[in-house]
Amino acid sequence: MFQTLYSYFWWERLWLPANLTWADLEDRDGRVYAKASDLYITLPLAFLFLVVRHLFETYVATPLAGLLNVKEKVRLKATPNAVLEKFYAATTKHPKQVRAGGRGGRPQRCLGKPWFYDLREVWKGYPIQSMLPSQYWYYMIELSFYWSLLFSIASDVKRKDFKEQIIHHVATIILISFSWFANYIRAGTLIMALHDSSDYLLESAKMFNYAGWRNTCNNIFIVFAAVFIVTRLVILPFWIMHCTVFYPLDLYPAFFGYYFFNVMMVVLQSLHIFWAYLIIRMAQKFITGKVVEDERSDREETDNSEEEEEAAKNGPLSNGHPVLNNNHRKTD
């Protein structure tokens, strides 16, 4: 049974164009091709990323935040109330508070290659295209990073786009893995580099926001919004997706892998449109002079934080409300 499923899964017609087999992608004559077994290393690397992240947050980020006077909000616990807790669990959309991490990548670019500029070169000679060492490490690091995001998503701060984040991580892992199996490495490298081009700007804006450098944060956010919209809503659909949808058909008939890859690209593009909507909303608030906050923030969590700050000023809580002592008048 297992052997039958294994044979169907690796059937050449699913992964490769007609008249091509896995034997055509065996290393020979100095050419090196991607192998499915190469991806095994991404799982232990993902856990290594989690360890490095924990060490960085504990021994670098936290002390640095203290030097920059970044303080965590005071969060006071209300006295447990079984009735209110039961009502909250029954009515809220997010009864559990978890954390959702942002995305980030470390692109290694192949700027000297003709296919980086001429998209028709992406498919020249496909699938008999040798893999570069830089592409190997770019794929291993990128896929490991996304595995680590998926593993840690249950312990990260939950935001409005929690479900979209999960869909994005799963779709990205599938796309990266499939492009590796089917030797779509040139197209995959371009797609990953394009996605990574704006992420460091968003993370930089967040750090300056936490440090209280609002003007710097706002300026970086404007640059991030412009880069995000140009790369995700212009370059990706009108150049990269055009390249993956139309150019391959000049070389071989459409096959299952061709359809599967482009359907997953459509899923990613739909998420880009959703996030672009949130970014534009934030940009509107910034332009109109309103306080800019992360549109993905969980509103319930934000409201709770405000209540906790108020409680810190007014005194201890009882069932979520400040206890009034005899030195204060109760006001309506």
C-alpha positions in Angstrom: 0.0 0.0 0.0 2.7 2.5 1.0 4.8 1.5 -2.0 1.9 2.1 -4.3 1.2 5.6 -2.8 4.9 6.4 -3.0 5.0 5.4 -6.7 1.9 7.5 -7.5 3.3 10.5 -5.6 6.6 10.5 -7.6 5.0 9.7 -10.9 6.9 11.8 -13.5 3.7 13.0 -15.2 2.8 14.9 -12.0 6.1 16.7 -11.6 7.7 16.9 -15.0 6.6 17.7 -18.6 5.9 14.9 -21.1 8.8 12.7 -22.3 10.9 13.6 -19.3 11.8 11.3 -16.4 13.7 11.5 -13.1 16.7 9.9 -14.9 17.0 13.1 -16.9 17.7 15.0 -13.7 20.5 12.9 -12.3 23.8 14.6 -11.7 26.2 14.3 -14.7 28.7 16.2 -16.8 29.3 18.7 -14.0 25.5 19.5 -13.7 23.9 19.3 -10.3 20.2 19.0 -9.8 17.8 19.4 -6.9 16.9 16.2 -5.0 14.0 15.6 -2.7 16.3 14.2 -0.1 18.1 17.6 0.1 15.0 19.0 2.0 15.4 16.7 4.9 17.9 19.1 6.5 15.3 21.9 6.6 13.5 20.3 9.6 16.5 20.3 12.0 17.5 23.7 10.7 14.0 25.0 11.5 14.4 23.9 15.1 17.9 25.5 15.1 16.3 28.7 14.0 13.8 28.5 16.9 16.8 28.1 19.3 18.7 31.0 17.8 15.5 33.1 18.0 15.0 32.3 21.6 18.7 33.1 22.5 18.5 36.3 20.5 15.3 37.5 22.2 16.7 36.6 25.6 20.3 37.8 25.5 20.3 40.5 22.7 16.8 41.9 22.0 15.6 42.2 25.6 18.7 44.0 26.9 18.8 46.2 23.8 15.1 47.1 24.3 15.9 48.0 27.9 18.7 50.4 26.7 16.2 52.0 24.3 13.7 52.3 27.1 11.2 50.0 25.4 8.9 48.7 28.2 6.2 46.1 28.1 2.8 47.3 29.0 1.6 46.6 32.6 -0.9 43.7 32.5 -2.8 43.1 35.7 -4.9 40.0 36.0 -8.5 40.3 36.9 -10.0 38.2 39.7 -11.3 34.9 38.1 -15.0 35.0 37.3 -16.4 31.7 36.0 -19.6 33.3 34.6 -17.7 35.9 32.6 -15.1 33.4 31.4 -17.8 31.1 30.2 -19.5 33.9 28.3 -16.2 35.1 26.8 -15.3 31.6 25.6 -18.7 31.1 24.1 -18.9 34.4 22.2 -15.4 35.5 21.3 -13.9 34.6 18.0 -10.5 34.0 19.7 -10.9 32.4 23.1 -7.2 31.7 23.3 -4.5 34.3 23.1 -1.6 33.2 21.1 1.2 35.0 19.2 1.6 35.3 15.5 5.0 36.0 14.1 5.9 38.1 11.1 7.5 37.0 8.0 11.1 37.6 7.1 13.6 36.0 4.8 17.3 36.2 4.0 17.6 36.4 0.2 20.7 35.4 -1.6 20.4 36.9 -5.0 21.9 35.7 -8.3 22.3 39.2 -9.8 24.9 38.1 -12.3 22.7 35.6 -14.1 20.8 36.5 -17.3 17.6 34.9 -16.1 17.5 37.4 -13.2 16.8 40.1 -15.8 15.4 38.3 -18.8 12.4 36.2 -17.7 12.5 34.1 -20.9 15.9 32.8 -19.7 14.1 31.4 -16.7 12.8 28.5 -18.9 15.7 28.2 -21.3 16.6 24.5 -21.4 14.1 23.6 -18.7 14.2 21.3 -16.8 17.8 20.5 -17.7 19.1 23.4 -15.6 22.0 23.0 -13.2 21.6 24.3 -9.6 23.9 27.0 -8.2 25.4 26.6 -4.7 23.8 30.0 -3.7 20.4 28.7 -4.8 20.9 25.5 -2.7 21.6 27.5 0.4 18.9 30.1 -0.3 16.3 27.3 -0.6 17.5 25.5 2.5 17.5 28.7 4.7 14.2 30.0 3.3 12.3 26.7 3.7 13.8 26.2 7.2 12.7 29.7 8.2 9.1 29.1 7.1 9.0 25.7 8.9 10.1 27.6 12.0 7.4 30.2 11.6 4.8 27.4 11.2 6.1 25.6 14.3 6.1 28.8 16.4 2.8 30.2 15.3 0.9 28.7 18.2 3.2 30.6 20.7 3.2 34.0 18.9 0.8 36.9 19.3 -2.5 36.2 17.6 -3.6 38.9 15.2 -6.5 39.6 12.9 -4.8 37.8 10.0 -3.9 34.7 12.0 -5.7 32.4 9.5 -4.2 34.2 6.6 -0.7 33.8 8.1 -1.2 30.0 8.4 -2.5 29.8 4.8 0.5 31.9 3.7 3.1 29.7 5.5 1.6 26.4 4.3 1.3 27.7 0.7 4.8 29.0 0.8 6.2 25.8 2.1 4.3 23.8 -0.6 5.5 26.2 -3.4 9.1 26.1 -2.3 9.1 22.3 -2.0 7.3 21.8 -5.3 9.6 24.2 -7.1 12.6 22.2 -5.7 11.1 18.8 -6.7 10.2 20.0 -10.2 13.4 22.0 -10.8 11.5 25.3 -10.9 14.4 26.7 -9.1 15.0 29.8 -11.2 11.4 30.9 -10.9 11.4 30.0 -7.2 14.5 32.1 -6.6 13.0 35.1 -8.2 9.7 34.7 -6.3 11.5 34.3 -2.9 13.8 37.3 -3.6 10.8 39.5 -4.6 9.0 38.5 -1.4 12.0 39.2 0.8 12.7 42.6 -0.6 10.2 44.4 1.6 10.2 42.4 4.8 13.3 44.0 6.4 11.7 47.4 6.0 8.6 46.3 7.9 10.6 44.8 10.7 12.8 47.9 10.9 9.7 50.1 11.2 8.4 48.0 14.0 11.6 48.3 15.9 11.7 52.0 15.6 8.1 52.2 16.6 8.8 50.2 19.8 11.8 52.5 20.5 9.6 55.5 20.3 11.2 56.9 17.1 7.9 57.8 15.5 9.2 59.9 12.6 11.8 57.3 11.6 9.1 54.6 11.9 6.7 56.5 9.7 9.2 57.3 7.1 10.3 53.7 6.9 6.7 52.6 6.8 6.1 54.8 3.8 9.0 53.2 1.9 7.8 49.7 3.0 4.3 50.4 1.7 5.6 51.6 -1.6 8.0 48.6 -2.0 5.3 46.1 -0.9 2.7 47.4 -3.4 5.1 47.7 -6.3 6.6 44.2 -5.8 3.5 42.3 -4.7 0.8 44.0 -6.7 2.7 45.0 -9.9 5.9 43.0 -10.5 4.7 39.7 -9.1 1.4 39.4 -11.1 2.4 41.2 -14.3 5.9 40.0 -14.6 6.6 36.9 -12.5 3.2 35.2 -12.8 3.1 36.1 -16.5 6.4 34.3 -16.8 5.2 31.2 -15.0 1.8 31.0 -16.8 2.7 31.8 -20.4 6.4 31.2 -21.1 6.5 27.5 -20.2 3.8 26.8 -22.7 6.2 27.8 -25.5 8.4 24.8 -24.5 6.0 22.0 -23.5 2.3 21.2 -23.0 0.7 22.0 -19.7 0.9 19.3 -17.1 -0.3 18.8 -13.5 2.7 20.5 -11.9 2.2 23.5 -14.2 -1.4 24.0 -13.0 -0.6 23.2 -9.4 2.3 25.7 -9.2 0.2 28.5 -10.7 -2.8 27.8 -8.6 -0.7 28.2 -5.5 0.7 31.4 -6.9 -2.9 32.7 -7.2 -3.4 31.8 -3.5 -0.4 33.9 -2.5 -1.5 36.7 -4.7 -4.9 36.8 -3.0 -3.1 37.1 0.4 -1.0 40.0 -1.0 -4.2 41.8 -2.0 -5.6 41.3 1.5 -2.4 42.6 3.2 -2.2 45.5 0.7 -5.7 46.6 1.9 -4.5 46.6 5.5 -1.4 48.6 4.6 -3.4 51.2 2.6 -5.7 51.6 5.7 -2.7 52.2 7.8 -1.3 54.7 5.3 -4.6 56.5 5.3 -4.5 56.9 9.1 -0.9 58.2 8.8 -1.7 60.7 6.1 -4.8 62.0 8.0 -2.7 62.4 11.2 -4.3 59.6 13.2 -2.2 57.3 15.3 -0.8 54.5 13.1 -1.1 51.0 14.6 -0.7 47.6 13.1 -4.0 46.9 11.4 -3.4 43.2 12.0 -3.5 43.7 15.8 -6.2 41.7 17.6 -8.8 44.2 18.6 -9.8 42.3 21.7 -6.2 42.1 22.8 -5.8 45.9 22.2 -8.9 46.7 24.3 -7.7 44.5 27.1 -4.3 46.3 27.1 -6.1 49.6 27.4 -8.1 48.4 30.3 -5.0 47.1 32.0 -3.3 50.4 31.6 -6.3 52.1 33.1 -6.3 49.7 35.9 -2.6 50.3 36.6 -3.5 54.0 37.2 -6.7 53.4 39.2 -5.7 50.5 41.4 -6.4 46.7 41.6 -9.1 45.0 39.6 -12.2 43.2 40.7 -14.0 41.3 37.9 -12.3 43.5 35.4 -13.2 46.8 37.1 -11.1 49.0 39.4 -11.9 48.8 43.1 -12.9 52.2 44.4 -11.6 53.0 47.9 -13.1 55.4 50.4 -11.0 58.3 49.3 -12.6 58.4 45.8 -16.2 59.4 44.8 -18.0 57.1 42.4 -19.0 59.1 39.3 -21.4 58.2 36.5 
